[in-house]
Amino acid sequence: MLNHNCDYTPYEGMELTGYPVIVISNGEVVAKNGRPVGSVGRGRFIPRGKSSLIPE
């Protein structure tokens, strides 16, 4: 039920006692009742280096 753009999540298999019903980013509703509702093209990619926690 999670919306993410990769094939894994650290939350896989976790049991929840609650679930967010709305997500607001910079004053704009971007998700409501588990569905993305933000504007198309909203946001930007922020490149990051490789995590130091992952062995090479």
Long-range contacts (C-beta under 8 A, 24 or more apart in sequence): 1-34, 3-31, 3-34, 3-36
